[in-house]
Amino acid sequence: MNKSELVKNLSGKSIYFTEEDLDRSVNTILNLISDTLKNGHRVEVRNFGTFSIRMRKQRISRNPKTGTSVLVESKNYPYFRASKYLKESLNK
């Protein structure tokens, strides 16, 4: 499911909000999560999971086109860990 499908599903379940309102709300939530991660903090949504950042160390990789070695700098990447409740609900 992508973001537009999420907004359409939410609008189908709610008679009080327009699709435009829901689109703005979803964008606001996603931007808040992104900004929080950028600032080095984690976001925990109870019974869903935790968003955090992890550091990838500097490493040597290969360019698949030429086969030459390339130095890849260290960088942060987003990480999601599902909650115990979410894992259990998926496996019922």
N, C-alpha and C positions, 0 to 999 in steps of 0.2 A: 504494500500500500504506500503510495506517495502522499505528499502533503495535500494536493488538491483532492485526492480521494478521501483523505481523512476529514477535510472540511465538508465535503459533500455528505459523508456518513453522519457527521455531527449535526449538520443542518437537517437531515432527515429525521433525526431523533429529537429535535427541539423545535417547538412552534414559537418560542419566545424570541429567538435570535435569528437575524438574517445571516445569509451566507457570508456577506461582507464583514459583519461583526465577528463571526467565527474565524474568518481568515485573518483578521487583524489580531484576534486573541491568540491564535496558534503561532503567528509570526512573533508576537510579543513574548510568548513563552520560550520559543526557540532562541530568540535573540538574548533573552535573559540568561538562559543556560549557556549559550556561547560566550557571553561577556563574563560570566562567573568563571568559566573555565580559563578564559584568557587571563584573568587576574590570579590564577593559580589556586582557586578554591574548588571544592567538589560540590556536586548537587545530588541530594538524596531525595528520592520520591518514594515514600513509604509504600510497601507492597508492590513496587514496580522494579526499582533498581537504583544504582548509583552511577553517576557520570563523574569521571575524573580524568586527569591527564597523566600520562607516563612519559618518561624520557627515553628516547632511543639514543644509544651511544654512537659516537663517530665510528664509521666502519669503512672498509674497502669493499666495493661492489664491482660488478662487471657491466659494461655497456653491452647489451644484447646484440646490437647491430654490428659493432666493430670488434667486440671481444676484449677491448682494452680495460684496464683497471681504472676505476674512478673513486675518488675519495668522497664519501657522503658525510656531510656534517651532522653533528648531533641535533636532534629536534624533538619537540613535544608532539604527542599524538593523543587523540581522545580515546578513552577507554570506558566501556560500559560493563557493569557487572549486574546481572539479574538478581533480584531478591529471591529468597527462599520461597516465598509465597507464589511468585510468578513461575518459578521452576516447577513447583508442585502442581499449580493449576494447568500447566502445559502438559503434564504427564498423567493427568487423570483420565 
